[in-house]
């Protein structure tokens, strides 16, 4: 028997003299024409192949089927690629045509003006500067937009000017850069501005719209800001003076043709507080000192916040009396460097002087019921009234004149009641000389009764005058 071989196609064992594989029909060797004919004749008869493992047959069938379908699959893939390319080209062309219309100068201007009129609009994509060093942030663009808040008339004027000749004052509508790398970008080119910020203390932090600019290093310093877009900005300075945190905030329009100087001085003041001696001084609810025995206290470069709300608390006869609250800042604005807080119902110096003067001048010639009723609590039954009448009667005809020259102090006792110290000058005419004496009355009392101030106690004076002078005839 001839040696065994294997089919080159399916690997089935075959004999050397076989010309066809009994398993797959593969030609095993080239045949002569006569042999070929013979083989064809042989093939005409049914050939029964030897039984083979079933698993090998589907594999061969799958291989043959794949080889028959491969050209069709490749053709389908090619067609899909062409279709996809066409779709991409159509989309790109459509996008370009849309963008060319969407990004025209006129339509970009319309969108810019719409954002400008919107209180929350963002105009930063539509702004550029004639100064290349200025990088426009959203904050600066927002400050620019705030100039037009609620001013549609100006926006309409801006549109008309830009549409007609592309300019509006120092602003020009220009082509600047690109949008989506392809379409021209149109923007409003704005000439920048500058501003100077003034502070009056070192270590002060300076801000523009919450963006920190610098910290001052000198007691008096100018902070130069710019270039920036014209707009409505809020500037702030914060610092600590004598242990108190102070701040100064200013909102300003920074535009062309202005000095553009903003004072951010931290508010301090020099002033004197006056009132009842030993009174406790409060500023913005904080105890800051007490009045001396003369009823005064001076403050130098005191840091003011919230206007400096000042009041006094005084104790009289075991009672605590609080004054009215006054604004230090407002008093200083009036030119009052000495601040004297009032008390509810407390008589002021002018009214006290007028009341006392009327009582003394009205009684120097003796009792007067009208003076008693108008000027004294309980009228003629008032002890002070009767003391004063008795005093003038004791002097006799030598009294030439009497004058209340000064109210020295007013101290609140309680609501509508005050203790007064005042001075009175007497002029006596003797035969050959004129004597002038001044006496100070302490612990006088004035009350408010039925809307009018009246004397409750005339006060007491010593036996010796404050001073005395004699003029010879």
PyMOL commands that set and color helices and strands:
alter all, ss='L'
color gray80, all
select helices_A, chain A and resi 33-44+54-102+105-117+124-126+138-146+152-165+328-333+349-363+369-375+379-381+383-398
alter helices_A, ss='H'
color red, helices_A
select strands_A, chain A and resi 4-6+13-15+127-129+167-168+171-179+183-190+193-199+205-208+211-215+221-228+231-241+244-254+261-263+268-274+280-283+286-290+296-303+309-316+319-322+326-327+338-339+399-414+417-429+433-449+452-457+467-472
alter strands_A, ss='S'
color yellow, strands_A
deselect
rebuild
show_as cartoon
